[in-house]
Amino acid sequence: MSVKERKERERAERERLIVVTARELAEQQGWDAVTTRRLAERIEYSQPVLYSHFRGKREIIGAVALEGATELAAAVRAAAAAADGPRERVAALARAYLDFAEHNPAVYDALFQLDGGLAYAQEDTPEQLKDAFAALLECLTEAAGDGVHPALFTEVFWAALHGLATLTRAGRLLPEDAAPRVELLVDRLAMV
């Protein structure tokens, strides 16, 4: 291995360590606890080293969001693939989405609540975000119904899931009613 390759590998490892540490800290204590000073202390590098990878917290949030988008896409695809039939695939997608939001609150916030400097629904939207939407679209295209544009239907279904996730996390909806909400959403909105 050349010196250049070793340095690139070490740089990638440091960057990965920063993202993992930020995510862990955010999941434990919330995003307000994630500061460059605390991250530098936890990873045992100086703040200038941290700034050589990310310009600040906003870019770190963006990196966590991109990682989360990849994980969300995989979770949705796996759930849909394991289900039998169109209706069951849509219900599995909905449950997987809501489970992801519940079990990864800091990542969910990085994806959908916080400013990570990422473009959404634009030409320069990062591929990870496009793929997360594509994972929803793949499953929901069949459920859109005749005369309904699948991407538009996916946006509306996604918005409903996001509302359920956000309101449940905020204590506005009872968590024990999550299953009947998913059933109602699938039965009334999806045409499968």
C-alpha positions, 0 to 999 in steps of 0.5 A: 500500500502506498503512503497516499493510499494509507493516508486516504484510508486513515482519512476515511476512517477518521471521517467515519469515526466522526459520523458514528460518534456524532450519531451515538451522541445525538441518539444518547443526548440529542443533537444539542449535545453534539458540538465540535468540541465534544466530538473532538474530545470523544474521538481524541482528535483536535478540533482542527482535525475535525474541521478538516473533514467537516466545516461544522455541525451542519455538515455532520448532520448531513453526513448522518442523514445520508447514512440514515437514508441508506439504512431507511431504504434498506429497511423499507426494501427488506420489509416489502420484499418479505411481504406477500401481496401488494397490500401486505407490501404497503403495510410492511413498508409503513411499519418499517418506516415507522419503526425506523423513525422510532428506533433512530430518532436522531437519525430521523431528525437529521433526515427530516427535521434538521438542516444538514445542508442537503438538497431535497427534491432537486437535481442536486439531491444526493443519491442516498436521498433519491434512493430512499425515495425510490425505495418507497416509490418501488413499493407504492407505485402499484398502490397508487391506483388508476390515474394517479401519478405514482410519485405524487401518491408516494409523496402523499403516503410518505407525508402521512407516515412522516406525520404519524412518526412525528406526532407519535414521537411528540406524544400527540398520538398514543403509541399503542394505536400505531398498528390500527393507524397503519391499517387505516392508512393502507386501507383508505389511501392505498388502492391495493 
